[in-house]
């Protein structure tokens, strides 16, 4: 089956895109259909993981490494993947926090006469 050219990364953070690049490297030569069949996740999910739009769950990343990486290299790949996943999760959390305005009770402007309880 002919593969479509790789789509651009769309992770929202550099950390998510770095994780997606590793995932693309690990799954090079496999279509999203093959990944969905082999690892019991949908094609849309795999497409989003490989583009960086969604972060791959750690259990699925472990299964991927177990299936696709030779025994002696598994621990190194697993460690690298966990580091990238942790960094991507942290960056995603930071980006989400920065995108939201603070709740009104934490606003920098306080009503006149307001004091801390």
N, C-alpha and C positions, 0 to 999 in steps of 0.2 A: 504494500500500500504506500502510495506517495504521501510524504509529509508536507504539510504547508510550511512555508518559511516561518521561523520563529517570530512571535509577536514581541513588541517592545515591552519592557518591564513597566509595571504600573503599581508599584508597591506603596507609594505614598511617603515612604521614608527610605533613606539609603540602606538602612539595616534590613528592611523587608526585601529590598531588591537584591541585596547580597545573598540572603537566604534563598531567594528564587533562583539566582544564578547557580548556586550550589545544587539545588534541586534539578535544574535543567541539565547540569553536568552529569548528575547521577542517573538521570532518566534519558540521557541522549540516545536516540535511536528508537525510542518507544513512543507510540502515539498515545493520546489521552484515552482512546478506547482500550488499548492494551493495558494501560495503567488501571483504568476503571475495572476491567475484567479481572486483573490479577490481584488487586488490592481492595476490592469491594467498596470503592467510592465512585461517585458519579463522574462522568466526563467533564461536566461543568466545574465541579470541585477541583479536579486535577488541572484544568485550564487555569483556574484562579490561583491555585498554589504555584504553578509554574510562571505566572505573570507577576506574582507578588501581591495580588489583591487580597488574598487570604493567607494566613499563616498556617502551615501544615501542623496538625497536632503532633505532639512528641511521640505518642504511641505509633502513629502512622509512619513517622520518620524512622523510628526504630525498626519497624517491619520492612521498610524500604531498604535500609542498610543491611538487614539480615538476609534479604532475598537477592540483592544486587551486588553486594561488595564481597570480595573474597575474605575468608576468615581472618587472615593476619592484618588486614587493613580496616576491619570493621570498627575496632575500638577508636582508632584515630578519626575516622569519618563520623562516628557517633558523637565523639567529643566536640568536633568542629560544628556539627549540626546543632547540638544543644547550645553551644555558645552563641551561634548566630540566631537561633530561635529566641533565646533569652534576651539578646540585644534588640531583636525586632519587636518582641512583646513590650519591652521597656520603652522603646521609641514610639510605638503605637500608643501606649498609655500616655506618654508625654504629649504627643501630638493631639490626642483627644482632649486632654486637660487644657491645653493652651487654646484650643479652638472654641471651648465653651466659655461664656462669660461667667464670672463668679456669681454665686447665689446672692440675692439681695441682702441677706443678713450679714454677708461678708464684704459688702461694698465699702469702698474707701470713704465715701461720704456718709456721715452719720447725721441723723436729724438733730436739730439744735436741742441741747439739754440732755442728750443721750449719754448714759454712762454705762460702763461695764457692770454686769450684775455681780 
